[in-house]
């Protein structure tokens, strides 16, 4: 078993440093700059550190592009990609990390951001130890993506020729270093605008067309059709959710109780390992909304209207357990005394898009717990195990 010793105190210090820098999804400029500085501090040449222009192609406001680091190898062999994401969920805004024994928590009642500053600290630690110890390794690319939490946008829009031609990828994002995720669901996101007509709700409600009633009837139909929450469609599992039900510009649907609501905005998602199920259930939401619009009319028989649009967020994937990237990850885990377990995820990962780009990519964890909640914490020993796993992956002959 390889010891792969590294400076654990420095690794934890980096994690605390990165956790303290705000960088919610789409606003990664500050954390990106600090990670670039940290890489230079440990000896990575400035010319090897750069930001791409993915933010110019992402259709949402995004402060900066992906951070890419290309390291030449000291061993012959194909280039490897080690990656993670820079951003955190909005619930992490204002976080102040606090180390309490073997846990790091938020001292401000926010989420912590261990998802995914644990991965960020792991990758900087890999670069630091490769240089400090002059460890033999094949060529390595480090990729820090943006806007993972809001749709895997950075991974989706990375240009492959800027990565140096890696043949396999290893993504750090999760709890246990020994859990190797080799597959994940695909997903679609949809949004709908329900266009009704305002009227005085006390004097002449019959002259109005209630957008809230249309949306409510549609969601009741979805519930009856049993494709909401966890479901099975033709025996194939999936999930769906309506996450936003409101009005214009993030305001409430409607302005007052005495006015028939003329506009409602809804946004939701559908996930499954089967692409056909994603398409079918997304279409079911559209049908239910359109049918409900026909049922809500004013006194002249005029009905509501619905504008519905959907897009594929990411594609499902499943890597064969016998694939080289899986065997390499298993060997890297066993090399440091771990017992690897192959997993399938019901959440989207940057790996979804890397596999779609033609780079088979597995994912392992580094101490994240209770992510996306105010109870989030980092398990420090497991974070250090994740660092060791990443170092093992980077130095496998």
Secondary structure, DSSP 4 states (H G I P E B T S, - for coil): -------HHHHHHHHHHHHTS--BTT--HHHHHHHHHHHHHTT--GGGEEE-SGGGTSSS--SS--EEEEE--SS-S--EEEEEE--B-GGGTT--EEEETTEEEESSSS---HHHHHHHHHHHHHHHHHHHTT-----EEEEEES--TTTSHHHHH--GGGTT--SEEEEE-SS-TTEEEEEE-EEEEEEEEEE-B--BTTT-GGG-B-HHHHHHHHHHHHHHTT-SEEEEETTEEEEEEEEEEE-GGG--S-S-TTB---EEEEEEEEEESSHHHHHHHHHHHHHHHHHHHHH-B-TT-PBPEEEEEEEEEE--EE--TTSHHHHHHHHHHHHTT---EEEEESS--HHHHHHHTT-EEEEE-SSEESTTSTT-EEEHHHHHHHHHHHHHHHH--
